[in-house]
Amino acid sequence: MNKLFMIAFTTLLLSACGAEEGLTQAEDDTQVSEEEQVNEESTSDESTEEESTTPDDDTTSEDDASNEDDSTEQDDVSGEDDSSGNDDTTEEDDTTEDDSSNEDDATGDDDAAEEDDAPGEDDVAGDDAEEEEEVVDAEVCTTGSQLGDIPANYVAALEKYTTTNSEYTVYVCTQDTNNDGTADYMVVESTNQPEHESYYFEDDNHHHEDFDFNTNKYKYDAVYDSQRTGAAGNNMIEAQTVVMKMPITPSAAATKTVTPYGTIGLAINGVSFFNENAAPGDDITEELFTFDQCSGHPQGSGLYHYHVDPVCLIRDLGGEVTTVTHTAGGKTYSWIEDTGTNAGLLVGFLVDGFPVYGPVGNSETDCNGVAVSSDTIDEYNGHSHCTTEFSETIYHYHVKTAEIGATGEAVFWVTNTHYYGEPGLLER
């Protein structure tokens, strides 16, 4: 019996141990299961964080902004399917598509703008806006140059106003003053600033150039008689608004009109022409000696103008000039002069609508190359024949050279005391 008791006791003891071991194993299994679950959750969280971080990092690198929740927005905007499970591939695809997208991805738009220099388009628009704003400031040619209604025979000549002065404003258009649907005037509108050098630009203007006014003693020696040489007081070049309205159909005037003090026309660079008269109380032979190196000067309001041969303009238009020097008192003075071979060079128009050409020399020819005698120059400093710009005979002025012309003076006036044609309007 004792033997049976011992066997039963041993069996019971072994059973209890097995149960405890089984319990321990179950607890271990449970712990492993919990650890696996934690690991899986951790892995899932890391995966989720990685997926979320990838677009955010991409966004951060592209837009310099960190947004933790942008992964959903990025995925929605880009149209990507995150079920691919390939995070690396997704990242590369997202980057590529986001950068190239111009239609659906706002970030892509920004990227494309940066890479394709779209802001440059905005810059251009800004430049156009500034240019348009300048045009709007015009009084008549408010949409810029419009040559569509200019008479066909005038287009080639008037177009030169729009191409000669690349720095300062010169516009050409037409005006219908009575609203009958037909233009009454050919209009040239200018800020009246030359593009060549001048003593009369302020020191900080890149066209300013110092000038020794004693040079004019020798440049205009034919009329020099102890006049004072020097600048025209404190006058300096200032931007203006000059509007020249020429008749749409220029014609000779039955009764000639006296040219006024002030602007009588505009050179091709937009600078005013004056006649041979000085302001009342002054003598033009006094004013000659205040001219700058380009034969111009400003009056009190800063209106720069030419009374005489605009020699720097002729040079800049491709005309022939020559450098002249004179030595006096151990100092050498130099200046440029017209060579007398630029009679066929268009240099501007007067307000009556007739063109102004360069100084008459001894070699003027018409549009067919036929020689034209300077003896035909009339009392208004002009004559009629065809020119390079006008294939039909047209009256035109010449900047008078030396003693050619009615008055026989020794300097190069643009015109004498009267217009040849019926003048239009000049406004400032």
VENVENPE-V337712 format. One record per residue. N is the residue number from 0. RES is the residue in three letters. D_LAST is the distance of its C-alpha to the last C-alpha in Angstrom with 1 decimal. Layout:
BEGIN
n:N res:RES d_last:D_LAST
n:N res:RES d_last:D_LAST
END
This chain:
BEGIN
n:0 res:MET d_last:142.7
n:1 res:ASN d_last:141.1
n:2 res:LYS d_last:140.0
n:3 res:LEU d_last:138.4
n:4 res:PHE d_last:136.8
n:5 res:MET d_last:135.3
n:6 res:ILE d_last:134.0
n:7 res:ALA d_last:132.3
n:8 res:PHE d_last:130.8
n:9 res:THR d_last:129.4
n:10 res:THR d_last:127.9
n:11 res:LEU d_last:126.3
n:12 res:LEU d_last:124.9
n:13 res:LEU d_last:123.5
n:14 res:SER d_last:121.9
n:15 res:ALA d_last:120.2
n:16 res:CYS d_last:118.9
n:17 res:GLY d_last:117.5
n:18 res:ALA d_last:115.7
n:19 res:GLU d_last:114.2
n:20 res:GLU d_last:113.1
n:21 res:GLY d_last:111.6
n:22 res:LEU d_last:109.8
n:23 res:THR d_last:108.5
n:24 res:GLN d_last:107.3
n:25 res:ALA d_last:105.7
n:26 res:GLU d_last:103.9
n:27 res:ASP d_last:102.8
n:28 res:ASP d_last:101.7
n:29 res:THR d_last:99.7
n:30 res:GLN d_last:98.1
n:31 res:VAL d_last:97.2
n:32 res:SER d_last:95.8
n:33 res:GLU d_last:93.7
n:34 res:GLU d_last:92.5
n:35 res:GLU d_last:91.7
n:36 res:GLN d_last:89.8
n:37 res:VAL d_last:87.9
n:38 res:ASN d_last:87.2
n:39 res:GLU d_last:86.0
n:40 res:GLU d_last:83.8
n:41 res:SER d_last:82.5
n:42 res:THR d_last:82.0
n:43 res:SER d_last:80.2
n:44 res:ASP d_last:78.1
n:45 res:GLU d_last:77.2
n:46 res:SER d_last:76.4
n:47 res:THR d_last:74.3
n:48 res:GLU d_last:72.6
n:49 res:GLU d_last:72.1
n:50 res:GLU d_last:70.6
n:51 res:SER d_last:68.3
n:52 res:THR d_last:67.4
n:53 res:THR d_last:66.6
n:54 res:PRO d_last:63.6
n:55 res:ASP d_last:62.6
n:56 res:ASP d_last:62.7
n:57 res:ASP d_last:60.8
n:58 res:THR d_last:58.2
n:59 res:THR d_last:58.2
n:60 res:SER d_last:57.6
n:61 res:GLU d_last:54.8
n:62 res:ASP d_last:53.0
n:63 res:ASP d_last:54.3
n:64 res:ALA d_last:55.7
n:65 res:SER d_last:59.4
n:66 res:ASN d_last:60.6
n:67 res:GLU d_last:64.3
n:68 res:ASP d_last:64.2
n:69 res:ASP d_last:61.8
n:70 res:SER d_last:64.6
n:71 res:THR d_last:65.0
n:72 res:GLU d_last:61.3
n:73 res:GLN d_last:61.0
n:74 res:ASP d_last:64.0
n:75 res:ASP d_last:62.8
n:76 res:VAL d_last:59.3
n:77 res:SER d_last:60.5
n:78 res:GLY d_last:63.2
n:79 res:GLU d_last:65.8
n:80 res:ASP d_last:69.5
n:81 res:ASP d_last:71.1
n:82 res:SER d_last:74.6
n:83 res:SER d_last:74.5
n:84 res:GLY d_last:76.2
n:85 res:ASN d_last:74.8
n:86 res:ASP d_last:72.6
n:87 res:ASP d_last:71.6
n:88 res:THR d_last:70.7
n:89 res:THR d_last:68.8
n:90 res:GLU d_last:66.8
n:91 res:GLU d_last:65.9
n:92 res:ASP d_last:65.1
n:93 res:ASP d_last:63.1
n:94 res:THR d_last:61.1
n:95 res:THR d_last:60.5
n:96 res:GLU d_last:59.6
n:97 res:ASP d_last:57.5
n:98 res:ASP d_last:55.4
n:99 res:SER d_last:54.9
n:100 res:SER d_last:54.5
n:101 res:ASN d_last:51.0
n:102 res:GLU d_last:52.1
n:103 res:ASP d_last:54.5
n:104 res:ASP d_last:54.5
n:105 res:ALA d_last:51.8
n:106 res:THR d_last:53.0
n:107 res:GLY d_last:52.9
n:108 res:ASP d_last:49.3
n:109 res:ASP d_last:48.5
n:110 res:ASP d_last:50.6
n:111 res:ALA d_last:49.1
n:112 res:ALA d_last:45.6
n:113 res:GLU d_last:46.7
n:114 res:GLU d_last:48.5
n:115 res:ASP d_last:46.2
n:116 res:ASP d_last:43.1
n:117 res:ALA d_last:41.8
n:118 res:PRO d_last:39.6
n:119 res:GLY d_last:37.8
n:120 res:GLU d_last:36.9
n:121 res:ASP d_last:35.5
n:122 res:ASP d_last:33.6
n:123 res:VAL d_last:32.1
n:124 res:ALA d_last:31.2
n:125 res:GLY d_last:29.6
n:126 res:ASP d_last:27.6
n:127 res:ASP d_last:26.6
n:128 res:ALA d_last:25.6
n:129 res:GLU d_last:23.4
n:130 res:GLU d_last:21.8
n:131 res:GLU d_last:21.4
n:132 res:GLU d_last:19.9
n:133 res:GLU d_last:17.2
n:134 res:VAL d_last:16.7
n:135 res:VAL d_last:16.6
n:136 res:ASP d_last:13.7
n:137 res:ALA d_last:11.6
n:138 res:GLU d_last:9.9
n:139 res:VAL d_last:11.6
n:140 res:CYS d_last:14.0
n:141 res:THR d_last:15.6
n:142 res:THR d_last:18.9
n:143 res:GLY d_last:18.0
n:144 res:SER d_last:18.7
n:145 res:GLN d_last:20.8
n:146 res:LEU d_last:22.1
n:147 res:GLY d_last:24.9
n:148 res:ASP d_last:23.6
n:149 res:ILE d_last:22.3
n:150 res:PRO d_last:24.9
n:151 res:ALA d_last:27.7
n:152 res:ASN d_last:27.5
n:153 res:TYR d_last:23.9
n:154 res:VAL d_last:24.4
n:155 res:ALA d_last:26.0
n:156 res:ALA d_last:23.4
n:157 res:LEU d_last:20.2
n:158 res:GLU d_last:22.1
n:159 res:LYS d_last:22.0
n:160 res:TYR d_last:18.3
n:161 res:THR d_last:19.7
n:162 res:THR d_last:22.6
n:163 res:THR d_last:21.7
n:164 res:ASN d_last:19.8
n:165 res:SER d_last:22.0
n:166 res:GLU d_last:20.6
n:167 res:TYR d_last:16.8
n:168 res:THR d_last:14.9
n:169 res:VAL d_last:14.2
n:170 res:TYR d_last:14.8
n:171 res:VAL d_last:15.9
n:172 res:CYS d_last:16.8
n:173 res:THR d_last:17.2
n:174 res:GLN d_last:16.3
n:175 res:ASP d_last:18.9
n:176 res:THR d_last:17.3
n:177 res:ASN d_last:20.8
n:178 res:ASN d_last:22.6
n:179 res:ASP d_last:25.4
n:180 res:GLY d_last:25.6
n:181 res:THR d_last:24.2
n:182 res:ALA d_last:20.8
n:183 res:ASP d_last:19.0
n:184 res:TYR d_last:16.3
n:185 res:MET d_last:16.3
n:186 res:VAL d_last:13.1
n:187 res:VAL d_last:12.1
n:188 res:GLU d_last:9.8
n:189 res:SER d_last:9.9
n:190 res:THR d_last:10.1
n:191 res:ASN d_last:10.7
n:192 res:GLN d_last:14.1
n:193 res:PRO d_last:17.2
n:194 res:GLU d_last:20.4
n:195 res:HIS d_last:22.6
n:196 res:GLU d_last:24.1
n:197 res:SER d_last:22.6
n:198 res:TYR d_last:24.0
n:199 res:TYR d_last:20.6
n:200 res:PHE d_last:20.7
n:201 res:GLU d_last:22.4
n:202 res:ASP d_last:26.2
n:203 res:ASP d_last:26.4
n:204 res:ASN d_last:24.0
n:205 res:HIS d_last:26.2
n:206 res:HIS d_last:24.2
n:207 res:HIS d_last:25.0
n:208 res:GLU d_last:27.6
n:209 res:ASP d_last:29.2
n:210 res:PHE d_last:29.3
n:211 res:ASP d_last:31.7
n:212 res:PHE d_last:29.7
n:213 res:ASN d_last:33.0
n:214 res:THR d_last:32.7
n:215 res:ASN d_last:30.3
n:216 res:LYS d_last:33.3
n:217 res:TYR d_last:35.0
n:218 res:LYS d_last:32.1
n:219 res:TYR d_last:31.1
n:220 res:ASP d_last:34.6
n:221 res:ALA d_last:34.6
n:222 res:VAL d_last:32.5
n:223 res:TYR d_last:33.4
n:224 res:ASP d_last:35.2
n:225 res:SER d_last:35.4
n:226 res:GLN d_last:31.7
n:227 res:ARG d_last:30.8
n:228 res:THR d_last:29.8
n:229 res:GLY d_last:27.9
n:230 res:ALA d_last:24.6
n:231 res:ALA d_last:21.6
n:232 res:GLY d_last:22.6
n:233 res:ASN d_last:21.5
n:234 res:ASN d_last:18.1
n:235 res:MET d_last:17.7
n:236 res:ILE d_last:15.4
n:237 res:GLU d_last:13.2
n:238 res:ALA d_last:11.4
n:239 res:GLN d_last:7.6
n:240 res:THR d_last:5.6
n:241 res:VAL d_last:4.8
n:242 res:VAL d_last:6.3
n:243 res:MET d_last:8.9
n:244 res:LYS d_last:11.4
n:245 res:MET d_last:14.7
n:246 res:PRO d_last:17.7
n:247 res:ILE d_last:20.1
n:248 res:THR d_last:22.8
n:249 res:PRO d_last:21.7
n:250 res:SER d_last:24.1
n:251 res:ALA d_last:25.1
n:252 res:ALA d_last:24.1
n:253 res:ALA d_last:27.2
n:254 res:THR d_last:25.5
n:255 res:LYS d_last:23.2
n:256 res:THR d_last:19.7
n:257 res:VAL d_last:19.0
n:258 res:THR d_last:16.3
n:259 res:PRO d_last:13.9
n:260 res:TYR d_last:13.4
n:261 res:GLY d_last:10.5
n:262 res:THR d_last:9.4
n:263 res:ILE d_last:12.0
n:264 res:GLY d_last:12.3
n:265 res:LEU d_last:12.7
n:266 res:ALA d_last:15.9
n:267 res:ILE d_last:17.9
n:268 res:ASN d_last:17.1
n:269 res:GLY d_last:13.4
n:270 res:VAL d_last:13.0
n:271 res:SER d_last:11.3
n:272 res:PHE d_last:13.9
n:273 res:PHE d_last:14.3
n:274 res:ASN d_last:17.3
n:275 res:GLU d_last:20.5
n:276 res:ASN d_last:19.6
n:277 res:ALA d_last:19.1
n:278 res:ALA d_last:17.5
n:279 res:PRO d_last:20.0
n:280 res:GLY d_last:23.1
n:281 res:ASP d_last:22.8
n:282 res:ASP d_last:24.5
n:283 res:ILE d_last:23.1
n:284 res:THR d_last:26.5
n:285 res:GLU d_last:26.1
n:286 res:GLU d_last:22.9
n:287 res:LEU d_last:24.6
n:288 res:PHE d_last:26.7
n:289 res:THR d_last:23.9
n:290 res:PHE d_last:22.9
n:291 res:ASP d_last:23.7
n:292 res:GLN d_last:26.2
n:293 res:CYS d_last:23.7
n:294 res:SER d_last:22.7
n:295 res:GLY d_last:19.2
n:296 res:HIS d_last:17.9
n:297 res:PRO d_last:15.0
n:298 res:GLN d_last:14.0
n:299 res:GLY d_last:14.2
n:300 res:SER d_last:11.3
n:301 res:GLY d_last:12.5
n:302 res:LEU d_last:10.2
n:303 res:TYR d_last:13.2
n:304 res:HIS d_last:13.9
n:305 res:TYR d_last:16.9
n:306 res:HIS d_last:18.5
n:307 res:VAL d_last:21.7
n:308 res:ASP d_last:23.5
n:309 res:PRO d_last:21.9
n:310 res:VAL d_last:25.4
n:311 res:CYS d_last:24.9
n:312 res:LEU d_last:22.8
n:313 res:ILE d_last:25.7
n:314 res:ARG d_last:28.1
n:315 res:ASP d_last:26.5
n:316 res:LEU d_last:26.4
n:317 res:GLY d_last:30.1
n:318 res:GLY d_last:30.3
n:319 res:GLU d_last:33.0
n:320 res:VAL d_last:32.5
n:321 res:THR d_last:35.2
n:322 res:THR d_last:35.8
n:323 res:VAL d_last:36.8
n:324 res:THR d_last:38.7
n:325 res:HIS d_last:40.0
n:326 res:THR d_last:42.5
n:327 res:ALA d_last:42.7
n:328 res:GLY d_last:44.7
n:329 res:GLY d_last:45.8
n:330 res:LYS d_last:42.3
n:331 res:THR d_last:40.8
n:332 res:TYR d_last:37.1
n:333 res:SER d_last:35.5
n:334 res:TRP d_last:32.3
n:335 res:ILE d_last:31.5
n:336 res:GLU d_last:31.1
n:337 res:ASP d_last:30.7
n:338 res:THR d_last:34.2
n:339 res:GLY d_last:33.6
n:340 res:THR d_last:34.2
n:341 res:ASN d_last:30.8
n:342 res:ALA d_last:30.1
n:343 res:GLY d_last:30.1
n:344 res:LEU d_last:27.5
n:345 res:LEU d_last:24.2
n:346 res:VAL d_last:21.4
n:347 res:GLY d_last:18.3
n:348 res:PHE d_last:17.0
n:349 res:LEU d_last:15.4
n:350 res:VAL d_last:13.4
n:351 res:ASP d_last:16.8
n:352 res:GLY d_last:18.0
n:353 res:PHE d_last:20.5
n:354 res:PRO d_last:21.1
n:355 res:VAL d_last:21.3
n:356 res:TYR d_last:24.5
n:357 res:GLY d_last:26.1
n:358 res:PRO d_last:28.0
n:359 res:VAL d_last:30.9
n:360 res:GLY d_last:34.2
n:361 res:ASN d_last:37.7
n:362 res:SER d_last:37.7
n:363 res:GLU d_last:35.1
n:364 res:THR d_last:36.4
n:365 res:ASP d_last:35.2
n:366 res:CYS d_last:35.3
n:367 res:ASN d_last:39.0
n:368 res:GLY d_last:39.6
n:369 res:VAL d_last:40.5
n:370 res:ALA d_last:39.7
n:371 res:VAL d_last:37.1
n:372 res:SER d_last:37.7
n:373 res:SER d_last:35.1
n:374 res:ASP d_last:36.6
n:375 res:THR d_last:34.7
n:376 res:ILE d_last:31.3
n:377 res:ASP d_last:30.2
n:378 res:GLU d_last:28.4
n:379 res:TYR d_last:25.0
n:380 res:ASN d_last:25.9
n:381 res:GLY d_last:26.7
n:382 res:HIS d_last:29.6
n:383 res:SER d_last:30.6
n:384 res:HIS d_last:32.6
n:385 res:CYS d_last:32.4
n:386 res:THR d_last:30.8
n:387 res:THR d_last:31.2
n:388 res:GLU d_last:28.3
n:389 res:PHE d_last:29.2
n:390 res:SER d_last:32.9
n:391 res:GLU d_last:32.7
n:392 res:THR d_last:32.0
n:393 res:ILE d_last:28.4
n:394 res:TYR d_last:26.8
n:395 res:HIS d_last:24.8
n:396 res:TYR d_last:23.7
n:397 res:HIS d_last:25.2
n:398 res:VAL d_last:24.1
n:399 res:LYS d_last:26.9
n:400 res:THR d_last:29.8
n:401 res:ALA d_last:31.8
n:402 res:GLU d_last:33.2
n:403 res:ILE d_last:32.6
n:404 res:GLY d_last:30.7
n:405 res:ALA d_last:30.9
n:406 res:THR d_last:30.4
n:407 res:GLY d_last:32.6
n:408 res:GLU d_last:30.7
n:409 res:ALA d_last:31.5
n:410 res:VAL d_last:28.1
n:411 res:PHE d_last:25.9
n:412 res:TRP d_last:23.0
n:413 res:VAL d_last:20.7
n:414 res:THR d_last:21.2
n:415 res:ASN d_last:22.6
n:416 res:THR d_last:21.6
n:417 res:HIS d_last:20.9
n:418 res:TYR d_last:19.6
n:419 res:TYR d_last:22.6
n:420 res:GLY d_last:21.3
n:421 res:GLU d_last:19.6
n:422 res:PRO d_last:15.9
n:423 res:GLY d_last:13.8
n:424 res:LEU d_last:10.2
n:425 res:LEU d_last:7.0
n:426 res:GLU d_last:3.8
n:427 res:ARG d_last:0.0
END
